[in-house]
Amino acid sequence: MLLASGHTAEALQGEELEHQVRDFKGYNNGLVRLNPGRWLFPTDYTKLADKLYDYKFRESDVVVMTWPKCGTTWMQEIVWTMRNNPDLDNPQAMVPTHNRVPFLELDILLNSQNIPPLGEDSELMKAFRYRCPHKDPKDGILMQITEVSPDPRTIKTHLPFSLLNPHLLDTAKVIYVARNPKDVVVSYHHHSRLIKFHDFSSSLDQFVQYFVDDDLVFGPYWMHLKEAWEKREHPNLHFVNYEDLKQNNMVEMRKINEFLGTNLTEEQLQKVAKYTNFSEMKTREETQSDPKKTIVFNTDIVTSSGGFYRKGKAGDWKEHLTPEMEAKIDQWTQQKTKDLGSSFRFSS
Ligand code: A3P
């Protein structure tokens, strides 16, 4: 199948598919591989691929783009708060962050047979029917919710530049967050066990192997990064490292303020920084009642290893990876990031 982006999409077959479906129970509708790039997605991606590629952004949009587990939620909350709640007095902030910042391509994960079908009584469908009357959910629930979201919109995506509208950067601002691959692996492993769309049931060792083979859903991390890194000089792209945001929080907050043109005072920035720090966000999430959590979270994993807000640290991989796993990821990093040039280095 040829996509509007120029990629071909082919269904995963044979042993490759068997392995994936055995280890990730959430991928029971199958997967597709896109080339060039070897991007890997659940089959449903192909139903929306062209619409996602054609999706028209607006000048006032800020798109938070990351590979999974690089700190999307943190950044989307910073951006939304800087733009919509700099004095922390906007009642809208009480709404969970994922309901204020739409996840553009979420539909591609939603059809997993591992979660109950999205019935008319689900929170998401009720929100869709209310906000998008007479629209067809098959055209992308989240894409259509994004469409009717009030300006200025902050939008989350895990798609790489090559699968989004080629005019994105000429139209809207993009903040790209990169994270050390070892922490990404540990965090994505936890997430894949936690969330039933993925439902990973094998070992961390196996997960590291999937990562270094570039065989995880959302495709090769290095390729995603490369596409953004190559555009880093574009005035509408701001590149942030999770580790820098963690270690030099105020320095990075000032840079984001300047990039967004939000003109927040130092006092406002301090407030936003505190409001969006890990413990505050984790506490807020725990106190917000969200029926989605009981449907898509594996509650035994929440009990044994934590929920969505797990550790929020740089370097937590040291507590989880064996020297062999570390060596595998180091080798992957050395090989795969070679052509990003000498100016590229992961922070640690
Ligand atoms: P850990 O699993 O290492 O804790 P994403 O939002 O892209 O899915 O990334 C999730 C990761 O970012 C998780 O990492 C999560 O705990 C962390 N995170 C979320 N909010 C954060 C915050 N305010 N500060 C630091 N890390 C945060």
Boltz pocket constraint, residues with backbone or C-beta under 6 A from the ligand:
constraints:
  - pocket:
      binder: B
      contacts: [[A, 66], [A, 67], [A, 68], [A, 69], [A, 70], [A, 71], [A, 72], [A, 73], [A, 74], [A, 183], [A, 186], [A, 187], [A, 188], [A, 190], [A, 276], [A, 277], [A, 278], [A, 279], [A, 281], [A, 308], [A, 309], [A, 310], [A, 311], [A, 312], [A, 313], [A, 316]]
      max_distance: 6.0
